Structures are given as structure tokens and as C-alpha cells.
Amino acid sequence: MPMAASREPHEILPSLRRILRRFWPNVRKHRSLAAGSLLLLLVEIVLRLLEPWPLKFIFDRVIPAAPAGGRSGIAWIDALEPMTLLSLAAAAVVGITALRALAAYGNTVGFALMGNRVLTDVRSELYRRLQALSLSFHAKARSGDLVVRVIGDMGLLKDVTVTAVLPLLANLILLLCMMAVMLSLHWQLALLAFAVFPWFWISSVRLGGRIREVSRKQRRREGDMAATAAESMGSIKIIQALSLEGVFEESFSGQNRGSMKDDVKGRRLAARLERRVDVLIAVSAALVLLYGARLVMGNVLTPGDLLVFLAYLKDAFKPVRNFAKFTGRLAKASAACDRVVDILEEEPEVRDLPDAAPAPPFRGHVRFENVSFAYEKSRNALEEIDFEAKEGERIALVGPSGAGKSTLASLILRLYDPGDGRISIDGTDIRRYTLSSLRSQIGMVLAEPMLFMASVRENIAFGAPDASAEEVEAAARLANAHEFIESLPQGYDTIVGERGITLSTGQCQRIAIARAAVRGGRILLLDEPTKGLDRENERAVADALERLSRGRTTFIITHDLELASGADRILYVEGGKIRERGTHAELLRTGGRYAEFCRYEAASRERAGKEESRAVSR
């Protein structure tokens, strides 16, 4: 406990130096707005310092009960008649307050605008960073938690910055200025007024650290809740099919209850701190009133001086009271900020090298030279892969699931970088090219075609955002998709449901093929493109793939032996190594692992066909 307490003062606004260093470039872009808002803040502070002084002159120079000969020390004020001074003081109360309110409005709006602009920039930067981070990061992260960081954590930061942090900073400056004036009026009385500060500091340290820890725990729970919700919504079909609704509901409810308990605990701690601060402020005011009244009675201070002192004391403790009030929100915001900065400081494992250049138009000659790769250090996913694919050649990658076939495709796209060896296109290491220029020349069709909630036209055009309507339609025709697209309610403008849920698997796959077609390029990656399709859709997709792959260097990852047999060369991959290579006929004659794999797949397909026939007959 002592060690934790010694660190807590630095955690009231945790990692402040790290946060400011990370966000300062964003703030600097809005320095004109910040300077104007700061100037208005200083004007407000000066006017706040002046607010009690008209009352001082009234109590010292106008009210008969004031000590005889009470003088202000300002010649032109002492020369005024009491009633004239009273009128001027009354007008000054209104004028100073009005000007102070105007300055407060200006700096509040200015700082709020700056805060929103900065954090809007940061949110965009956070989203860009998440998009740029390597698959190795996303494989370990939970998508729901990442969404909470982009939406929830950044939203909390925006809210707390505008409603708590900026007002607290303004009040802190005001506190320092008022302390200086109070010390100049009567330093002993000022020291007595601030004698309670050590107790406030101790309370803040002890309770603030506990509030922060509870808030961190709650933010983690909220991230877990979002991840559970995103996972269940994204897999609703399988959840309902397996009657898993209760399992996921119980998991979500447990996290929800835990979050509620953490929130209540944090609010209870914050309320305890607020009440302690209220008592400490009351003690300070009582001490000042008791000692200050004795000074007035001893003619050491005027009643007006004591009035100014008490007015300053009331305003001086506002930041203290507000800090206690906002401690819970500040703790949540700091936990959220840490989570945001963690992402912003995460470096992608795969990124452009300093001297990376845009790739020229590829001819399509791809070569792997002794490439090894591991997702985890303990075991290689690929070992000493060495082969080349000539321009326009079709290479089928065949083997059992988990053999490393999809990893090969991921390495060509530079979704990962190999641990050893190199991959080249047209004789140049692909790491010498920028990521965007490399990937823009590689088409891809996956087993599970990912469609977005947009129109069919937009989903196809995502392959090449500058594609014309004619190019989109030509790509759809090549993919055997034009006819069914035309039959949709709005044709190419029909909105596709999230993940393509409003279309059949075969239709989704043909749109994905059209997307690869409109992208162009001389290299094509096909990862189980006919998986899960019925015979009719399989033939339509296979025909589309045949046309799509003409003239392109094509890598076909498949268990479909019919699709593999049409390749120029087959690489049989098992255990992360290329065990056999050759044409379909050559490998069958050899009678090795590929031939055995073909017999197994043929038998499995025959059994599946019989089961399907029996199901239909029943």
C-alpha cells in the first residue's frame, strides 16, 4: 500500500506526459484557436479577480458602519462622494459580471471547439492506425473491444475534455491567481485558509487511485461486453442453429452485472471524496471567518478586505470541489485515454520500408526463395518454401487443412512478412514496394466472400474505386453475375445486407469474382473459391474463375480436385512444406501423398453425395 500511495499523485491524471506528448501535434494544428481561447480565459480570470472589489469599496467607504477614515489607497476613489462611489460600484458589479460572462462564453466555446476538433482528428488517426495494423495484431484483439475504443473511449474523451478537463484547468489558473492576491492582502490569513490542502491531497491520493483502478476495470468489462455482443451478432445463424442463445446471454449478463458493480463502486468512492472536500472547505471558511473577524475588530483589516478574502476563498475552492466531483469521470477518461494511446503507439509489424517505392505494372513472375514463417515462435507454419510461378501460370496449392496454403497467399499480399527468405515479383523483393501499390495489383477471391452493406455496384467497385459503370458491368458479366444482379429489385443499386446476408453464397462469390476482375492486375489469389457451393453454383463460379484467370498468374488454394487438375502445376503442401510438385497426371502416376489425398477426397465427396441423395429421397 505505501508504494502504491507514493505513485498515486502521478496517476490523478494518469500518464499525462505520455498523453500530452502523443496528442500535442494534434493540438498544435489549432494553435490560433487555442491562443484566442487562452486570451479570453485570462480576461475572464482578471475580471473574476475584480468582481468582489466594488463591494469592498461600498463596505469600506459608503456604509456608515465602516471604520472611520477607511481609505482604499487609490486617490481618485478616495476623492469620490459616497453616493457617487455607490453608483459607480453598482454599475461596476453589473459591468464586470457581464464582461466576465462574455469572456467565459468565448473561451468555453473556443476550448470546446478546439477539444472537439483535436479529438475528432485523433479518432480518425486511431481508425487509420487500426486499419494499418498487421493481421498478427488483429488475430489477438477482439473486434468488439476495438470498436469500443474508436467509438466509446473517444466519445468519453470528447465529453470529459469539454465538460471537465478544460474547466478544471481554467479554475486551476484562477486558483493560483487568487492565492497570489490573498497572500498580498494578508499572508497569515491566506496560509490559514489553505491549511486544509494537505488533507485534501491525502484524500485525493487515497480515493483517487481506487477510483482509477475501478474505472480501468469497468472499461475492460465494457470492451469485453462489446466483443461478446459483436461476436454473437456476427454468428447469429450458428448460435440459433445450436441453441446457444442462453450461453451467450449468460456470458453477456455476467459482464454487464460486473460493469454495473464497478460503476456503483466508482460513484460511491467519488461521492465519499466530494463529501470530504465539502467538510474541508467548510473548515477552511470557518477558520478564515474566525481569524479574519478578529483582524477587522483589531483594525488590521477592513470589512471590505475580509469580504474580498471570503469571496476569493469561495471561488478558490471551486476547482477543488470540481476535482472531487469529476474524479470518477476523469478516472474513466484517463483509462479510456490509455487504451486509445496504446493503439496509437502500436507499430504495425508489416509496413512500408523507408525507401519503399511504388511498384511498376507487374508481369506476374512470382518466386519464393527458402521462405519460412511462424505465427508463434514455437512452431513454423511454413518451412523452406522454394518455388516459382511464371507469368500467366496457374499454380494449385493442395493439401490438408492447416498445412500452410492460405499462409502462402497471405505472404504474397504482405499481410505478413516471412521470418526467413524472400518473395519476389518480376525479380524484385516485394518489401521494396509500397504496400498499397503491391496490393492494388493483386486480385483475390476467398472461400467466404466478404460483402459490405452497400449497393452491388459499390461492392464490385471496391476492387477499383475509380472503375466506371461500364467496367463494373463488364466485370459482372465475366463473373456470371450480370443476370442475377439485373433481377434484383434495384439491379446494380440494390443494397446488399451486412456480410451479404441477403444473397446466396453462390451469388456472393460471383460478386467477389467480379470485384477481383475489375481490380485487374496480373496476379490472382483464389482461396477455396468453390467451397460450400452446390453443383449449379459451383459450375457457374468455376466457369467465371476460368475466364478471370486467363493471362494472370494464378494461385488456387483448393480441396476441389476438379479445379486443381486444371492447373499447370500442383504443389502438395503438408506440415508447412512442399512435399510434392508436378502436374495432376504426373502426381497421380507417382502414387505419393497427392495421389493418396485425391483418393481420400474422392471418397469423402462420394459419401457426401450419397448422404445428400438419401436426404432428398426421404
PEZIGI-V651452 format. One line per field, one symbol per residue. phi: phi as a letter, one per 30 degrees, with the letter a starting at -180 (. if undefined). burial: + if it has 16 or more other ideal C-beta (glycine too) atoms within 10 Angstrom, else -. Layout:
phi=???
burial=???
This chain:
phi=.eddddcdedcdcdheddddddceeddddcddddddddddddddddddddeddededdddccdeddeeiecdiceddddddeddddddddddedddddddddddddddddddddeddddddddddddddddddddddddcdcedddddddcdddddddddddcbddddddddddeddddddddddadddddddcddeeddddddddddddddddddddddddddddddddddddbddddddchceddddddddddddddddddddddddddddedddedddddddddddddddddddcidbdeddddddddddddddedddddddceddddddddddedddeddcdcddcaddecdbdddedcjdcbcbhdbabdbddbddbbhdbabcdeidccccblddidjdddedddddhdbcddbibcbbhicedddcdedddddcbdabcdcdcccdadeeddddedaecdddddddddddedhceddddddechdcddddeiiddcddddedddddddddddiicbbcbchdcdicdeddddddddddeddddicdbcccacdddddddddaccccaiibddbaldeddddddicdddddddddddddddddddddddddd
burial=-------+--+++++---+--++--++--+--++--++-++-+++-+++-++++++++++++---+---+-+----+--+----++-++--++--+---+--++-+++-+++-++--++-+++-+++-++--++-++---++-+++++++-+++-+++-+++-+++++-++--++-++---+---+--++-+++-+---+--+++-++++++++++++++++++++++-+-+------+--------+------+--++--++-++--++--++-++--++--++-++--++--++----+++++++++++++-+++++++++++++++++++++++++++-+------+-+---+--+--+-++++++-++++-----++++-+---+--++++++++---++++++++++++++++--+-++++---++-+-+--++++++++++-+-+---++++++++++--+---++++++++++++-++--+---+---+---+--+-+++++++++++++++++++++++++++-+---++-+++-++--++--++++++++++-+++-+-++++++-+++-+-+-+--+-----+++-++--+-----------------
